Amino acid sequence: MRVTLVQPPSGLYDHYDLAPPLGLLTIAATIADDGCEVAIVDMNLRGQLDHAWVERDFWAHAIEAIAETAPDVVGFTSMAVESHACIEMARLLKQRDPAVRTVMGGPHFSSIAPRALELYPWIDFVVAGEGEGALRDLLRHLRGSLGAEELVNVARRDGDAVRLSRLKKPLATLDRLPFPAYDKVDLAPYFDLNPIRLLDYEHGRGCIFACSFCYSPVHWGQGSQVKQVGAIVAEVERLYAMGARHLFFVQDNFPNSPQLARAICRELVAAGTGMTWNCYATLPHLNREFLDDLSAAGCRSVFVGVDAVSDESKTAFSKSFFKGWTKLAEKLEDCLARGIVPTCAFMIDPPLQDYDNTDAALTTALFARVKGCGIRLNTLTLYNDTASEREMRTVPRTYTNLKPRLLLDTPAIIQENPYARQHPELYPFHSTVLPPPFYERFVTGMHVAYTLFASFPRTLLQYVLVDGGSLWALLDELARRVGDLTSIPAVERRPIERELFLHDFTRRALSRQTRSALEMELAEYTLGANHPPRTVPVRTGREVQTYHAAPYRVIELSSHPLRFDRVEPLPDPAEPATPYLLLRRSGRIRYYEIDGDVAATLNRLDSRARTESGTAVEPAVLDELLDTGVLATT
């Protein structure tokens, strides 16, 4: 039996997380061992390699790519946002060849399995939960060696009814999982697009927590399963030998068992694999001893769901990990001090009666960003059959594609979901329980927030701490001013938002601290642009020599640049400002305190009034400019 497993397109420009589809590769290994001939079609890779493939005539390209493998059975997987593309591909496949069997799987289809079979007759089966054994048994059933009544975790039609025998954690141990079938894919294009040479790695499944918005307890069942430590280390070494240099440990919470997680780290250190990696972790587990082990074992980043900041969110989401900024800051500093960069996810409260809770979440996220952490600003996604979704089930859903259009890196065929127009309650990324105009302003505000938090975080910090400004009020006004972002080409949105911010914000009555931060970040921002190489003639005495000039800016600051990175108000400037040189070298911006003579010379060098006779520079100043790298001989 020939089986083709399909990864739908989901990304377009962001290659940071690009890796072969681990879930499909593990399933492929399982069913190949059971006698099936397996092919993998990764449309996500194809679309990122060639945007035209996914943006022009995608459905024709997709069906042809699947048909080339001559399948008897085609399996599709989906986390959620791209599930409608799987449904449409299945419909087109059935239209082309009614004999082909179509199977859906992954967390989203697991949660809507009966409804998917009721609504879409061209879907033959839905695998719910863990797919390895379920798909293997389904294929045995299709080959006639297993009765339908023996199928577990496979939704099927039985006359007018849908049958599903559901069992969570069907594997007695994850050590029974085969090594993923990497022989079914070519790793070279993945590594070419993603130079960190990333592979996903599943050492365990599940999470000990039960956050109400999370699909993990629904999909895996609450609790954790982990492979034997020796097997984990051996597989990491095997992946390194295959060319991987960085792994993403995909289990929902790496330190479910802190003792076991530390044992894994110690064994990785002892093995000296050379691999770096990142993982999911939870705030309660991030103590210094554990972080020491993570760092020594090669962990370079952790994804941490802070999520609930307000008391209302903590109650609604059954998540009370956040104990105030001071305690969070301590944990973030402990991570950063060990070379582990946290990415903190925040669930942003919608501004309903007031926006105090919205500001609290945004401000905490801003503080983390200024600390040097990555951030995710999430609007609640009601994953089907989670506790949060069940609680909101009686609230009408409205179709919207704003989230995939504005907040996710998705191709156009993922952004528009015609199936969600008919049944918005089944598609969490293409629906909302909020009033549509309000939701549009909220999502637009989050898009603006990402832009400003990336470009002007220290300005916003002083605006909050010194001026007492409201982040949401600022974002909401900019969202109102920018209007319909979907009418603006994607590449133009963030430049427009930055320009609008600078136009409006600088006209406010701002403190000197906020203006000083803005001046520094503007200088940094302009240095980040791609400047053409530039030469300058310099005259010392009677001699004129031409030098290469590195990108630089001279600004006057009332505080040392490092103080702008502290989450605290800048002091009210009492002393005269000090001139600083900002210099971009090797992709980094460096800061130098300079005296008035050097500042004046640099300003003359940067002047448009330069002549071929050269800018006069004192020999001592020239030596200093050569030492810092502002000038270099041609």
N, C-alpha and C positions, 0 to 999 in steps of 0.2 A: 504494500500500500504506500502510495506517494503522498506525503504530507508537507504542505507549505505553511510556514509560520510567518505572519506579517506584523512588522512594527510600523504603525502609521506615522506620517510626518507630524512633528510637534514643534520643532524649532526652525530657525532660519539663519540668524546672524550670530547668536551667542554659542560659541563652541566650548565654553568652559566645562560643561557637564557631559559633553559628547563622548559616548562610549558604546560598544556593541550592546545589544539588548539582552541583558543577563538572564532575565526570566525566560525568554524564549530559548536561549542557548541551553539552559538547564533542562527545560522540557524536551528540547531536541535530543539531548543526550539520553534522556529517559526512554523516549519512544524509539530512538535508533537502536538502543540496546534490546528493545522488544521486537525488532525485525522490520521497522518502518524505514523507508527512504525519505530523508528530511531535507528540505531547503529552507533557507532564511531569506526573506526579502525585507531589508531595512530601508523603508522609504524616508525615514528621518535622515539617515546618512545621505541618501541620494539627493534629497531636497537641499541639504546644506552644501553638498558638493556642487550642485547645479540648480540655482534658484529657478531657472526657467522650467526645469523638470516638474517642479511642484506648483509653479505659478501659471503655466500655460498648458492647457489640455491635460490637467493632472489626471482626471478619471481615465482617459485613454491610456496614458502612460502607466498608471497603476495597474489596470486590468491586464495590460499586455505583459507587464513585468511578472505578474502572478501566473498568467497563462503560459509563459515561457517555461515554467517549471513543471507543467503538465500534471497538476495535482488531482488526487482523488478527494482530499480533504484540505480545507484551508482554515487555519486558526488565526484569529485577530486578538490583539491585546489592547487594553486602554486603561489609563489611570482615570480619565474622565473627560478632559477638554477635547480630545480628538475622537471620542466614541462614535459620533455621528459619521465621521469619515469611514470608520470600520463598517458601520451599518450600510452606508451607500455602496461601498466596494462589494460587500456581500450581495447586495441587490443586483448590481451590475454583473457580478460573476454568475449568479443564478440565471440571469437573463441570457447570458452567453452560453452557459452550459448547465442545464437544470440538474444534471446528474452529480455535480460537485456538491460535497457536504460542507456546510459553513458552521464554524464553531467560534463563539465569542468567549473571552476570558479577561482576567485582570480585575482589579478592585472595583471599578465602576460597574461592569457587567455582572460581577458577583452580586452586587447590591440590588440590581434591578432585573435579575434573571427571569422570574416569571413574567413580568410585564414586557420584557423584550420579546419573549416567545409569543405572547398574546398579540402584540402590535405589529410585529414584523415577520410575516410568514416565510420569508426567504432565509431567516436564521433557523438553522436546524437544531443546534444545541448551544447551551451556555454552561461553561465550567465555572462553578462558584468556589471561591477560596483557592487553596493551593492546587496548582494545575498539573503537577507531574503525574501522580498516580491516577487522577481523575481522567486526564486525556488518554493516558495509556489504556485504562480500562474501557473508555469509550471506543477507542480504535479496536480493541479486542471484540467489543460488542458488534462493531460494524463488520468485522471479519467473521462474525458468527461463532466466536468462542466464548462469549460471555452473555448471559441473559440481561435484558433491560432492567429487571427488578434488582439486579446485583449492583447497578451503578450507584456510586456515592459521589456527591458533589457535582453531579451533572444534571442540569435542568433539561427535560425532554417533554415532548408532547405525547399524550396518551389519550387519543380521541379528542374530545373537547377540553380536556383538563391538561394542566401542566404538573408534572411530577418532579420533585426534587428532594432527595434524601441528603440532608446537610450534616456534615461532620467537620468540626474545626479541629485543627492539629491532627490530621490523619496520619502523619508520619510519627512513628514511635521515637525516632531519633533522626536528626538532620545528617548524621553520618552516613545514612543510606542514600543521600543525594549523590548523583554522579557528578563528576567534574564537567563544567559547561562545555558544550560542543564547539569550541573555538575553531575547529577545523572547517566549520560551515561558513565562516566569514573570513575576509581578508582584513587583517589588522592595520595594514599600511595606511589606507585612507583615513582611518580614525586617528592614528597617531600624527598624520600629516596636518589634519585640521586642528587637532588638539595637542600641541607640542609637549604638554606635561605627560603625555603617553598614559592616559587614564584608562583603567578598567574598573568596572564595578565588581565588588566582592561581597558575597553573602555568607557570613560566618554564622549568622543566627537569624531568627525570625521572631517578631512580636515585641510587645512592650508591657512592662508590669503596671503601667499607669492606664487610666481609662478616661482621658480627656474627652469631653462630650462631642467635640467637633471632629475628632480624628477617626479616619477609616480603619486604623490598625486593629482595634478590638473587634470590629465587625468582620474584617477580612481574615485575620489570623486567629482571632480569639485572644482574650487577655492572657498575659503571661508570656514567657520567653522559652525558646529552644535554641541551643547553641551546640555547634560541633565540638568534638574533642580538641583540646588545645594543640596537641601534636599534629592533628590533621590540618588545622588552620595554618600553622607555620609552614607545613609542607606545601600547602596550596599557594601561599604567598610566595614562596621560593619558586614554585613552578610558574607562576604568573610573571615573576621577574625574568626568568629564563626566556619567556615568550616575548619579552621586550617592554613590558609595562614598567613604569617607574613611579607611578602614583596610583593608589587604590582609593576607592570610596567604599567604606564599610557601610552597606546599605541598611543594616538592621535599624529599626525605628529608634532604638535607644541602646547604644553600645554598652553603657555600664548598667544594664538591668541588674546584673549581679556584680557589684564592685569588686568582690574578691576574684571572680572569674575573669573580669576585664583586666585586672591588674596582673593576673597570671598570664594572660595572653600577651600583654605588653612585655613582661619580663622574658617570656620565651622568644618573642620577636627580637629583643635586644640580644639575647644569648645567641640566636641564629645569625645575627648580623646580615639580614636580608638585603639591606641597602634601599628598601622600599620606603617611600613616604606615603602618607595617607591622611584621610579625613573621615569624620564620622558624625553621627547624631549623638547628642548627649543632653542630659537634663540638669538644670541648675543645682538641685540638691546634691548631685554626685560630684560636682566640680570642686573638690577640696584639693589642697595643695599636694598631698601625697599622691593622689590619683593623677593630677596634672604632671607631676614629676615623671611618673611612669609613662604617660601618654607621650610626653615630649621625647623621652629617651628612646621610645619605640618607633619614632618617626612620624607621629601625628603632628600635622602642621595647621590644621584648622578643625573647628567643631561647629556644627550647626545646633543652635540652642533655641528652643521655643520658649521665649519669655512669655509671649502671647498676651496673657491677661494682666493688665496693669490696674484698672479700676476695680473697686470692690464688686461692682455689678458684674463685670466680666469674669472675675474669679468665681463667682457663684454660678453664673450661666454656663461656664465652660468646665466646671469642676477642676479648676487648675489654680492653685494658690502658691505657685513657686516664687512669685515676685514679692519680696519683702521690703521694698523701698530702694531708692537709687543707691544709697550708700552701700548696702550689702551687695547689690548687683555690681556696682563699680569695683568692689574688692575682688569679686570673682573674675571679672573681665581683666583687671590688672594682673591677677595671678596667671591667667592664660597668656596674656601678651608678654609678660616677663619671661615666659618659657618658650617663646617662639610659636605659640599656638594662637592663631587669629580666630576669634569667635565671630560667627555670623548670627545675629540675634533677630529672631522673628517676633513681630508685634502684631497683635490683632487690634486694629484701630477701631475704636468705638464710633459708630455713626453719630453725628451731632443731632440728636433728636430734640428734647426739650431745651437743652443748653449744650454747650460744647466743652464743659469742664473735663469730662472723661476723655473726649477726643484730644484735647490739649495735653492731658496727662500722659496718654500713650505716645503722642507725637513728640512731646518734650523728652520723655525717657529714651525714645529711639534716637533723637537728636544727640542727647548726651553720649549714647553708645557710639554714634558715628564720630563725634569729636574725639572720643577716646582712641579711635583707630580701628573700630570694629566694622564688619559688614552689617548691613541691616536689611530686613525684609518688612515692608509695610503691607499687611494683608487686610483685605476686606473679607468678611466672613464668607466662606464657601460652604454651603450646606450639602456636604457629601451625603448621598442617599443612605438611609437606614442608620445613620449615626444618631446618637441621643439628641443632638441639637436639631437635626433635620426632623426627627419624629415629633419633637416639641413644637415645631413650626409647621407641621403638616397641614393644619387647617387654614393657614394663611395663604391667600392666593399668590401665585407666582406670575411674574410678567417676563416675557421674553426680552432679552437684551444681549448684545454681543460686545458690550463696552469693555468688559474685563479682558477677554482675549485680544481685543483690538488695541487696547491702551496699556495694559499692565503686564502682558505676556509677550514673549518673542515667538509669534506664531505666523505661519503663512496664511494667505487670504482664505483658502479652502477650510481652514480650521476656525477662522473667525465667524463665518456665517454658518448657522446650523438650522436648516429647514425643519429637521425633526423636532427641535426644541420649540419652534413656533407652534407646533401642534400640542406638544406635551412638555411645557417648560419645567414642570415639577420633576422630570426625570434627568435633567441636565444642569448640574449645579454651576457650571461656568457660563451658562447661557440663560440665566434667569436670576430674578431678584424678588425678595419679599418687600422691598422698600418701594415707595412711590417712584415711578420712573424719572420725573424731573429731578427729584432729590437725589436719586441714585446716580444720575448723570453728573451732577455737580460734585458728589462725593468721590466718584471714581476719577473725575478730572482733577479734583484737588489732590488725590493721591499721586497722579501722574506728575503734577507740579511739584509735589513734595519730594519725589525721587530726584527731580531735576535740581531743586534748590539744596537738598541735603547733600548731593554729590558735589555741587559747585560752590556753595556759600555756607557750609555748616557753622563755621566760627562766627560769621556775621549774625546768623540766626541765633546762635547761642547768646551773644551779647544783647541781641534784641529782646530775648526772653528774660535774661537775668538782670539786665541793667534798665532797659526801657519798659519792662513788664508787658511786652507784647504777647498777643495770642497768636500761636502758629496757625490754628485753624482759621481764625478771622483773616489772616494774611493769605492763606492758601485759597480760601473761599472767594475772596475778592479777586484774586488772580484767575481763578477758575471762571468766575463770571466774566472777566475781561477777555480771556482767551477764547471763550465761546466753544463751539463745536470742534473739538480736537480731531475728530474723525474726518473732517473735511480738509485737514491739513496733511500733506504727505508726511509719513512717519519720520523721515530724516530731518524735517524742518521743525518738528514740534518743540524739541527741547531748546534749540537756539531762539525760537520765538518766545518761549517762556522765560528764558534768561533775560532777553532784551526787555520784555515787558516788566519783569521784576526790577531791573536796574532803572528803568524809566520811572516807575511808580515809587519804588522804595527810597530812592535818593531824594525824593521831594517831601519825605516825611520829616517831622521834627525828631531827629535821632540823637542819641548821646554821642559824645566824642569817642567812647569805647567802641560803639557799634560802627561808627564811620571809619575808625582806624582798622577794625577787622575787615570791613568791606574793601578798603583800599589795598590791604595786603592780599586778600583773596582775588581781587581783580587783577593785581599784578601777577599772581600765580596762574590765574586762568589764561591770561594773555601769553604767558611763557609756555603754557601747555600746548599752544597752537603750533602747527607746523610752519616754522619760519624758513624762508629761503636762505641759503648761505649768504653771508654778508662780509664784505671786506671794508676796512677803513684805513685811510692814509694817516699816519702819525708823524708829527714833526718834533724831533728833539734837537734843539739847536738849529743847525742848518740842514741836518739830514732828515730826509723823508723816507719812511718805510711803510709798506702795506702789510697789514695784519688781518687774520681771520678774527671776527668778533663773535663770541658765543651769545646766545640770547640772554638778555639781562634786563632788569628794571631797577631803578633807584627810587625808594620811597622813604618817607619819614614816619617812624613809629614811636608811640609813646611808651611801649613796653617791648621787652625782648620777644622775638617771634615764638619762642617755646611757651611763653605764657598764654598764647592764644589757644594752645592745645589743652589747657587745663579747663575742667568743667567748673568754672568759677568766674565771677565778674572781674573784668580787668579793673585795676585801680583807676580812680579818677585822675587823669594826667595833670600833674602840678608842674613838672619840669618840662623844659623844651623837648620837642621830639628829637630822636636820634636818627641820622640817615643810615639806611641798610641797603646793601646790594643783594638782590635776588638773582641767582645765576642758575641757568639750567645746563647741567652736564650729565651725560650718560643717562638721560631720561629722568633725572632727579633734580629737584630744585634745592639749592644750597643758599644759606643766609650768612652774610658777613656784615658785621658792624664796621662802618667806614667813617673817616673824618670828612670835614667839609671840603678839603681840597680834592680828595678822590671823588666825592659826589659831584662836585662841579665839573671835574674832568669828564666823568662818565656822561653827564648831561650834555656836555659839548660834543662828545663822540656820537651821541644819539641824535644830535640836532640835524635837521634837514638842511641847515645852512653850511654844511661841510663843503670845503673846496678841495681841489686837487693838490693845493699846497700843503694840505694836511692840518690836522688839529694839533695845536701845541700841547705837549705833555711833558711835565718835568721828569727827568730820569728816574727819580725815586718812585714817583707815581707809576711810571711805566713798568718798573720792576714789580711793583705790587700787583698790577693788572695782569702781568705775565704769570706771576706766582699763583694767583687765584684761578687763572684760566679764562679770564674775560677776553684776553687777547692771546693769539697764538701766531707764530711765524707762518707765513704762506709757503 
